[in-house]
Amino acid sequence: MNITGHIMTDGDLKTTESYRNIPMTPRLKEMLLNLKREKMNSLQYGQEWDNNQYVFLNTIGTPYVPERLTKKITEFIKKHKLEHMTIYGFRHSFATLMSEKGMDKEVLRELMGHAEFETTDFYYIHVSEERKKKEFERVNFEEFQGKTKNAESKSTQAKRYFLKKKPQKKKRVLKLA
């Protein structure tokens, strides 16, 4: 979106690949349609709804300029006592969550609009503490599993393995004064 004087206009995107369809869940679609209905009902007297492709519109039914949207998101985060997040941070969160959920890397690359997965991987996917913990437990469990033929569930076996490892009693050392 370009701002020329006081008129906002849409410009062309960088490449034809920048134009892409992003799938959404039925729940998200319904939430966005509800938001649209709320905005339509809240327009000031005499204003007409501009049926454009934008989802987040201001009180007069036009798209937010980027600076104003950033301000609104910051206000929302403070109001609801949420963790700090920037508009661009949503892209990082999306890539990280989809990676953690096992999305195919080529699908994720395309959704992110990158030519190479390495860009998505290096700049956008972050490894959470929870993911580190689960991966560590998986690797240790595989090592443990090779040592037992027990038919217990994996989680039960893992719990037993980690519970068996009791800390050694400390040796008493007599200190001379």
Secondary structure, DSSP 8 states (H G I E B T S, - for coil): -EEETTEEE----SSGGG-------HHHHHHHHHHHHHHHHHS-TT------S-S-B-TTSSB--HHHHHHHHHHHHHHTT-----TTHHHHHHHHHHHHTT--HHHHHHHHT-SSHHHIIIII----HHHHHHHHHHHHHHHHHTT----S-HHHHHHHHHHH-------------
